[in-house]
Amino acid sequence: MPPEHAIPPPSGRGTGGETSLRDPAQGAPQTLLILGASARAWAASVSRTGLVVHAADLFADRDLLAITAAVAVPSERYPSSLAEVADTFPSGPWCYTGALENHPGLVDAITAARPLAGNAGDAIRRVRSTRHLAEELARAGIGFPRTLDDATAIPRDGSWLRKPRASGGGHGIAPWTGAGVGGATLDSRRDHVWQERCPGLSVSGAFVVTSRGARLVGASRQLIGVTAWHALPYAYCGSVDVDPQTIPDDLGDQWNRIGTLLAGTLGLRGVVGVDAIVTPSGRLVVVEVNPRPTASMELVDRRTGSALAADHLAACGIVTGRGSPAPSGGRWAKGILRAASLTEIDDRLCDRLDRFNSAWSHGDGWPAIADLPRAGTVVPSNAPCISLFAVADTGREARHLLDQRMEVVQEAIGRP
């Protein structure tokens, strides 16, 4: 979350969705550049619309290179060098994935050189300001956790969380037990906020937002801090898909009110992810809004057989092909396996992962393993290694199958 700013009202340029990105003299754009920490999932969706995809992220994994012209940005130069990297690609529109919303100034700098298919700096600042977001949600009758900029009066019993303003995937979140614990200091208030814990089920909603309103196209139960997959506490490590048609009416009404807010006062366009908690009483409490494609959205493509990227680009003024329908149906689960220790990827491991992928994907109809690292890659401890998927008749069965596949892959990698 970026530091608090004076929040300007929505404007056409700020939303990134009010101005057509097509040049009438040249027709629809033929290429799209994707920038972010990980581009693979969104690149796969965009590639199914018929556009030629270029990408730059931290990994340039094998399955990304199979569908795009992609480069890996060294972590020590990320994201500061992205504007320079973007200049090396052909002209045309661009969009971003996580967690570039933490850098609205950089988003605007890149947008000064090429049109943005997404939400620009002003819109990002509106939605990532905890104070502004809490006020707007309250007007819509939706909850938001109590959030403070100063820990002086906050209990030190772990009932509050210390959260970085600029982070992604749950990185850096920890219970607040006082200054000096885990290196935390009160002087870090410029970089952190303190948020009261909210008991309940972690969920996310996927919206397509246009000038005419917002549509909930996906929902999922979030998998957080799964220790068997070597995730740190509070780290996002997967999702289990939920069909929006099966959501109870009262909960659906709350999601709809959130969607109205996204399209209206917050002035967002394109696909937007909303992380929330469903409390034991059935109330939705929004934790954050991500104004761009999120990690769980590829489950929407798998459930529906569509390309969510086509809806996003249309909302931003780019008309694309819809591509051939892909296999659809079932309940999907996704898990991110992290490295248990420093792990070097060699040719032998790549071959084994490819064999598993081929066997499992045949029955699933979609790749069962993704974010396949290149041989020679060294994955630090607790860093994302690969993503796995499973599909079944129910979410519970899909999660069970996902756990089984995780066991097989961990045996292949070698346990610590």
C-alpha positions in Angstrom: 0.0 0.0 0.0 1.5 3.4 -0.9 1.6 6.1 1.7 -1.5 8.3 2.1 -2.0 11.0 -0.6 -4.6 13.6 -1.3 -7.0 11.7 -3.3 -8.2 13.4 -6.6 -11.6 12.6 -8.1 -11.8 10.0 -10.9 -10.7 11.2 -14.3 -10.5 9.7 -17.7 -6.7 9.5 -17.8 -6.5 8.3 -14.2 -8.6 5.3 -14.7 -6.8 4.1 -17.8 -10.2 3.0 -19.2 -11.9 6.1 -20.6 -9.7 6.7 -23.6 -9.6 4.2 -26.5 -6.2 2.7 -27.0 -6.8 2.1 -30.7 -5.4 4.3 -33.5 -8.2 4.5 -36.1 -5.6 4.9 -38.8 -3.9 1.7 -37.8 -6.7 -0.5 -36.6 -6.6 -2.6 -33.4 -3.2 -3.1 -31.8 -1.5 -6.4 -32.6 0.8 -6.6 -29.5 0.6 -6.1 -25.8 3.4 -5.7 -23.3 2.9 -7.2 -19.8 5.1 -6.0 -16.9 5.1 -7.3 -13.3 6.6 -9.7 -10.8 5.1 -12.7 -12.6 3.6 -12.4 -16.1 2.9 -16.0 -17.0 -0.7 -16.4 -16.0 -1.9 -13.2 -17.6 0.2 -13.7 -20.7 -1.5 -17.1 -21.2 -4.9 -15.4 -21.1 -3.9 -12.6 -23.4 -2.3 -14.9 -25.9 -5.6 -16.6 -26.4 -7.2 -13.4 -27.6 -4.9 -13.4 -30.7 -2.6 -10.6 -29.6 1.2 -11.1 -29.8 2.4 -10.9 -26.2 5.7 -9.4 -24.9 6.6 -9.6 -21.3 9.2 -8.7 -18.6 9.1 -10.2 -15.1 11.4 -11.6 -12.5 11.5 -15.2 -13.8 11.0 -15.6 -17.6 9.9 -19.2 -16.9 9.9 -21.8 -19.6 6.1 -21.8 -20.1 6.2 -18.0 -20.4 8.9 -18.1 -23.0 6.8 -20.7 -25.0 4.1 -18.1 -25.6 5.8 -14.7 -25.5 9.0 -12.8 -26.2 10.0 -12.4 -22.6 13.0 -11.2 -20.5 13.8 -11.7 -16.9 14.6 -8.6 -14.9 17.2 -9.1 -12.2 15.7 -8.7 -8.7 18.1 -6.0 -7.7 16.9 -3.9 -10.7 13.2 -4.6 -10.1 11.0 -2.6 -10.5 13.3 0.4 -11.0 14.4 -0.6 -14.4 11.0 -1.5 -15.9 10.6 1.8 -17.7 14.0 1.3 -19.4 13.1 -2.4 -20.2 9.8 -1.4 -21.6 11.6 0.9 -24.2 13.3 -2.2 -25.7 10.0 -3.7 -26.8 7.9 -2.7 -29.9 5.5 0.2 -29.4 1.9 -0.6 -28.4 -0.2 -0.8 -25.2 0.9 -2.3 -22.0 -0.7 -3.6 -18.8 0.7 -4.6 -15.4 0.4 -7.5 -13.0 1.3 -7.6 -9.2 2.6 -5.7 -7.5 3.2 -2.7 -9.6 0.2 -1.0 -7.9 2.7 -0.2 -5.2 4.5 2.1 -7.6 1.9 4.4 -9.2 4.6 6.9 -10.2 6.4 4.2 -12.2 3.1 3.2 -13.8 2.6 6.7 -15.0 6.1 7.1 -16.2 5.7 4.0 -18.4 2.3 5.2 -19.5 3.8 8.5 -20.7 5.6 6.4 -23.4 2.9 3.9 -24.3 -0.8 3.6 -23.7 -1.9 1.8 -20.6 -4.6 -0.9 -20.7 -5.4 -0.7 -17.0 -5.6 1.7 -14.1 -3.2 4.6 -13.9 -1.6 6.4 -11.0 -4.5 8.5 -9.7 -6.8 5.5 -9.7 -4.2 3.4 -7.9 -3.7 6.0 -5.2 -7.5 6.2 -4.6 -7.9 2.5 -4.1 -4.7 1.8 -2.2 -5.2 4.5 0.3 -6.5 2.6 3.4 -8.2 5.7 4.7 -10.0 6.6 1.5 -11.0 3.0 0.8 -12.4 2.5 4.3 -14.5 5.6 4.0 -15.9 4.6 0.6 -16.6 1.1 1.8 -18.4 2.4 4.9 -20.7 4.5 2.7 -21.6 1.3 0.8 -22.2 -0.6 4.0 -19.2 -2.9 3.6 -16.6 -3.4 6.4 -12.9 -2.7 6.5 -10.5 -3.6 9.4 -9.6 -0.8 11.8 -6.3 0.5 10.4 -3.9 2.9 12.1 -0.7 4.6 11.0 0.8 4.7 14.5 1.3 1.7 16.9 1.5 3.8 20.1 -1.9 2.8 21.4 -2.2 -0.6 19.8 -2.3 -3.7 22.0 0.8 -5.9 21.8 -1.0 -9.2 22.2 -1.0 -10.2 18.5 -4.6 -9.1 18.0 -3.3 -6.5 15.4 -1.1 -7.1 12.3 1.8 -5.0 11.2 1.6 -4.7 7.3 3.9 -3.1 4.8 2.3 -0.3 2.8 4.0 -1.6 -0.3 3.9 -5.4 -0.6 2.2 -8.2 -2.3 1.0 -11.8 -1.7 1.1 -11.3 2.1 4.8 -10.7 2.2 6.0 -9.0 5.4 2.8 -9.3 7.4 3.3 -10.2 11.1 1.4 -10.1 14.4 2.2 -6.9 16.3 3.7 -7.8 19.7 5.7 -4.6 20.3 8.6 -2.6 19.0 11.9 -4.5 18.8 10.2 -7.9 18.1 11.3 -9.3 14.8 13.2 -6.1 14.0 10.0 -4.0 14.1 10.3 -0.4 15.3 7.9 2.4 15.8 10.0 4.5 13.5 8.8 2.2 10.6 5.4 3.9 10.6 6.1 5.6 7.2 6.4 2.1 5.6 3.8 0.2 7.5 0.3 0.3 8.9 -1.3 -1.6 11.8 -4.5 -3.4 11.1 -6.8 -5.2 13.5 -7.2 -8.9 12.9 -10.6 -10.0 11.5 -11.6 -13.7 12.1 -13.1 -15.6 9.3 -12.5 -17.2 5.9 -10.1 -15.6 3.5 -11.7 -15.1 0.0 -11.2 -13.1 -3.1 -13.5 -11.8 -5.8 -12.7 -11.2 -9.5 -14.5 -8.3 -11.2 -14.7 -7.0 -14.7 -15.3 -3.3 -14.4 -16.5 -1.1 -17.2 -18.1 2.4 -17.5 -21.5 0.7 -17.3 -20.8 -1.1 -14.0 -19.0 -4.2 -12.6 -19.6 -7.9 -12.9 -18.4 -10.5 -10.5 -16.9 -13.2 -12.7 -15.0 -15.3 -10.2 -14.6 -16.0 -6.5 -12.2 -18.2 -4.6 -11.2 -19.3 -1.2 -7.6 -18.3 -0.5 -5.0 -20.7 0.7 -2.7 -18.8 3.1 0.5 -19.9 4.9 0.3 -23.6 4.0 3.3 -24.9 5.9 3.5 -28.2 3.9 4.2 -26.0 0.8 6.9 -24.1 2.7 4.9 -20.9 2.8 5.6 -18.3 5.5 2.7 -17.2 7.7 0.2 -14.9 5.9 1.8 -15.6 2.5 -0.6 -16.3 -0.3 0.0 -19.7 -1.7 -3.1 -20.7 -3.8 -6.8 -20.6 -4.3 -9.8 -22.9 -4.6 -12.3 -21.7 -7.2 -15.9 -21.0 -6.4 -18.6 -20.5 -9.0 -20.2 -17.1 -8.4 -23.6 -18.6 -9.3 -23.4 -20.7 -6.1 -22.8 -17.8 -3.7 -25.7 -17.2 -1.3 -27.9 -14.2 -2.1 -26.9 -12.1 1.0 -23.2 -12.6 0.2 -23.8 -11.9 -3.4 -25.5 -8.6 -2.6 -22.4 -7.5 -0.7 -20.1 -8.4 -3.6 -22.4 -6.4 -5.9 -22.2 -3.4 -3.7 -18.4 -3.6 -3.8 -18.6 -3.9 -7.6 -20.8 -0.7 -7.8 -18.2 1.1 -5.7 -15.3 -0.1 -7.9 -17.0 1.2 -11.1 -18.3 4.4 -9.5 -16.5 6.4 -6.9 -13.3 4.5 -7.1 -13.3 4.9 -10.9 -11.5 1.6 -11.8 -11.6 -0.2 -15.2 -10.7 -3.7 -16.4 -10.2 -6.7 -14.2 -10.0 -5.9 -10.4 -9.3 -8.3 -7.6 -10.8 -7.8 -4.1 -9.4 -9.7 -1.1 -11.8 -10.0 1.8 -12.8 -12.0 4.9 -16.1 -13.7 5.3 -16.9 -13.3 9.0 -18.7 -16.1 11.0 -21.8 -13.9 10.7 -21.6 -13.9 6.9 -20.4 -10.3 6.6 -17.8 -9.3 4.0 -14.9 -7.3 5.3 -12.6 -6.1 2.5 -8.9 -6.3 3.2 -7.5 -4.7 0.0 -8.4 -4.0 -3.6 -5.9 -4.9 -6.4 -6.5 -2.8 -9.5 -5.1 -5.3 -11.9 -5.1 -9.0 -12.8 -4.5 -11.2 -9.8 -3.0 -14.7 -9.2 -6.4 -16.4 -8.7 -8.0 -15.1 -11.9 -6.6 -17.8 -14.1 -9.0 -20.2 -12.4 -11.8 -18.2 -14.0 -10.4 -19.0 -17.4 -10.2 -22.7 -16.5 -13.7 -22.9 -15.1 -15.3 -21.0 -18.0 -13.1 -21.9 -20.9 -12.9 -18.2 -21.8 -10.1 -15.6 -21.9 -10.7 -13.1 -19.1 -8.1 -10.9 -20.7 -10.5 -10.2 -23.6 -13.0 -8.7 -21.1 -10.2 -6.7 -19.5 -8.9 -5.3 -22.8 -12.4 -4.5 -24.0 -13.1 -2.5 -20.8 -9.9 -0.6 -21.6 -10.8 0.2 -25.2 -9.1 -2.7 -27.0 -11.3 -5.1 -29.0 -9.7 -8.5 -29.5 -10.6 -11.9 -30.8 -12.1 -14.3 -28.3 -10.1 -17.4 -29.4 -11.3 -20.9 -29.6 -13.2 -22.1 -26.5 -11.0 -24.1 -24.2 -12.1 -27.0 -21.9 -14.2 -25.8 -19.1 -16.0 -27.0 -16.0 -15.2 -28.6 -12.7 -13.8 -27.0 -9.6 -10.2 -25.9 -9.8 -7.5 -25.5 -7.1 -4.2 -23.8 -7.5 -1.2 -24.1 -5.2 2.2 -22.4 -5.2 5.1 -24.6 -4.0 7.9 -22.7 -2.5 11.5 -23.9 -2.1 12.1 -25.6 1.2 15.8 -24.6 0.9 18.1 -23.1 -1.7 17.2 -25.2 -4.8 19.1 -25.4 -8.1 17.0 -26.5 -11.1 18.8 -28.9 -13.3 17.9 -30.6 -16.6 16.9 -33.8 -14.8 14.4 -32.0 -12.7 13.0 -30.2 -15.7 12.5 -33.5 -17.5 10.7 -35.0 -14.5 8.4 -32.0 -14.1 7.6 -32.1 -17.8 6.6 -35.8 -17.5 4.3 -35.1 -14.6 2.8 -32.1 -16.4 2.2 -34.2 -19.6 0.5 -37.0 -17.7 -1.7 -34.8 -15.4 -2.6 -32.3 -18.1 -4.0 -34.9 -20.4 -6.8 -35.6 -18.0 -7.3 -32.0 -16.8 -7.4 -30.4 -20.3 -5.2 -27.6 -19.0 -1.5 -27.4 -17.9 -1.3 -29.1 -14.5 2.1 -27.5 -13.7 3.0 -23.8 -14.5 5.7 -21.3 -13.8 8.2 -23.9 -14.9 11.7 -22.7 -14.0 14.6 -22.9 -16.5 17.5 -25.2 -16.0 20.2 -23.4 -14.1 17.7 -21.3 -12.1 18.6 -21.1 -8.4 15.5 -20.7 -6.2 16.1 -19.1 -2.8 14.5 -20.7 0.3 10.8 -19.8 0.7 10.7 -18.3 -2.8 8.1 -19.5 -5.3 9.3 -22.5 -7.2 6.3 -23.8 -9.3 2.5 -23.6 -9.5 0.4 -26.7 -9.5 -3.3 -27.2 -10.4 -6.0 -29.8 -10.0 -9.6 -30.1 -11.0 -12.5 -32.2 -9.6 -16.2 -32.2 -9.1 -16.0 -30.3 -5.8 -13.5 -27.8 -4.3 -12.7 -30.2 -1.5 -11.8 -33.0 -3.9 -9.7 -30.6 -6.0 -7.8 -29.5 -3.0 -7.2 -33.1 -2.0 -5.9 -34.0 -5.5 -3.7 -30.8 -5.4 -2.1 -32.0 -2.1 -1.4 -35.4 -3.6 0.4 -33.7 -6.6 2.3 -31.5 -4.3 3.6 -34.6 -2.5 4.8 -36.1 -5.8 6.6 -33.0 -7.0 8.2 -32.4 -3.6 9.6 -35.9 -3.7 11.0 -35.2 -7.2 12.6 -32.0 -6.1 14.0 -33.6 -2.9 13.0 -32.8 0.6 15.4 -30.9 2.9 
